[in-house]
Amino acid sequence: MITGFITILAVALLTFFIFNLLPGDPALVMLGLDADSEVLSALRKELNLEAPAILRFGHWIADLASGDFGRSITYRKPVTQVIVESLPPTLSITIVGSALTLVLSLFFGILAFKRHNRWLDYALTLGSQLGIVIPSFWMGILLLFAFTLKLEWFPFGQYAPLRTGFFSWLRTIFLPSLSVSLVAISIMMRMVRSSLLENAREDFVRTAKSKGVPERKIVYKHILKNALGPIVTLFGLQISSILAGTIVIENVFSIPGIGRLLLLAVQRRDLPVVQGVVLWIATMTVLINIVTDFVHMLLDPRVSL
C-alpha cells in the first residue's frame, strides 16, 4: 500500500516536471507561437507560471489531493470532467478484454495441459507464440479489415453506452477488446499450462491418483487450485497491460475513450489533460496491483501484503 502511494507520488512528480521543464514558455507550447499576447498572459496567470516550479508543484499536489486536476485548455472544462466523460469506452474495453483473457487463457491452458506432448498442445503453444509476437495494433487492423470492412459484422468508430442495450454495447467494443487482449491471452495461456504441469509433478497429485480420485477432480480441485497463485499475479499485470494498450487500440478503432483523448491532448498541446490522463493511468495500475496482491493473499495465506 505504501509502495503504491510512493509510486503515484513519483509519477506525479515526473509528470509535472517533465512538462514544466520543457524548453521555452509552456504557455507558448500550449497555445502556439501565433497566440495573442493577452491570451498568453491570461494563461500564464491561470497556470501560475510566474511562480517557482517547486511552489507550483506544491499547489498542484494540493489540488490533486482535493480531486482538482486543473482546467483543460482545449475543452475549457475541468480536467476531471473531461476524463470522466471519456472513461466509459476505456473501462468497457478493459473489462471485456480482461474477461476474455481470463476465460480463454484458462480454457486453452487447461486444454494444452490435458493434451501435453500431443499435436493439440503443440498447436496451442505455437498459436500463443504467434499471439505474443504480433503487435496488438496490427491484429486490430487485421480484425478491423476482416470483420468490419469486409463482413460488416461490427461498426467502426462508434461506441454505444451500456444503457442502450447489452448487445449494442458489446458489438461496438468486442473487436477492440479482443485485439488488446490477444497478447495477454497468449502470455496467460503459457503460464497456466506451465503452472499446471509443474504442480502435476507434486506428491499430492500422486497420492490422489493412488487413492483413485477421478482425473477431472484432480485437475480442477487439486492441481489448478495450487497453481492459481502465479496465475493471479500475472493476470493482474495483464489487466494493467490491457488498460495501457487501450491508448493505441482506441485510436485504431476511433473509439472516443481515454486513449483517443490522450492523443488529441498531445496534438493540441493540452498539457493539463495529458498530465491528468497519465496520472490516472498510473493510479489505476497501482490499484490493480494492490487488488491482485490482496487476492493472492486470500488464495495463499503464506503471502503477505
C-alpha positions, 0 to 999 in steps of 0.5 A: 500500500505504501509502495503504491502511494510512493509510486503515484507520488513519483509519477506525479512528480515526473509528470509535472516536471517533465512538462514544466521543464520543457524548453521555452514558455509552456504557455507558448507550447500550449497555445502556439507561437501565433497566440495573442499576447493577452491570451498568453498572459491570461494563461500564464496567470491561470497556470501560475507560471510566474511562480517557482516550479517547486511552489507550483508543484506544491499547489498542484499536489494540493489540488490533486489531493482535493480531486482538482486536476486543473482546467483543460485548455482545449475543452475549457472544462475541468480536467476531471470532467473531461476524463470522466466523460471519456472513461466509459469506452476505456473501462468497457474495453478493459473489462471485456478484454480482461474477461476474455483473457481470463476465460480463454487463457484458462480454457486453452491452458487447461486444454494444452495441459490435458493434451501435453506432448500431443499435436493439440498442445503443440498447436496451442503453444505455437498459436500463443507464440504467434499471439505474443509476437504480433503487435496488438495494433496490427491484429486490430487492423487485421480484425478491423479489415476482416470483420468490419470492412469486409463482413460488416459484422461490427461498426467502426468508430462508434461506441454505444453506452451500456444503457442502450442495450447489452448487445449494442454495447458489446458489438461496438467494443468486442473487436477492440477488446479482443485485439488488446487482449490477444497478447495477454491471452497468449502470455496467460495461456503459457503460464497456466499450462506451465503452472499446471504441469509443474504442480502435476509433478507434486506428491499430492497429485500422486497420492490422489491418483493412488487413492483413485480420485477421478482425473477431472477432480484432480485437475480442477480441485487439486492441481489448478487450485495450487497453481492459481497463485502465479496465475493471479499475479500475472493476470493482474499485470495483464489487466494493467497491460490491457488498460495501457494498450487501450491508448493505441487500440482506441485510436485504431478503432476511433473509439472516443475513450481515454486513449483517443483523448490522450492523443488529441491532448498531445496534438493540441498541446493540452498539457493539463489533460495529458498530465491528468490522463497519465496520472490516472493511468498510473493510479489505476495500475497501482490499484490493480496491483494492490487488488491482485496482491490482496487476492493472492493473499486470500488464495495463499495465506503464506503471502503477505501484503 
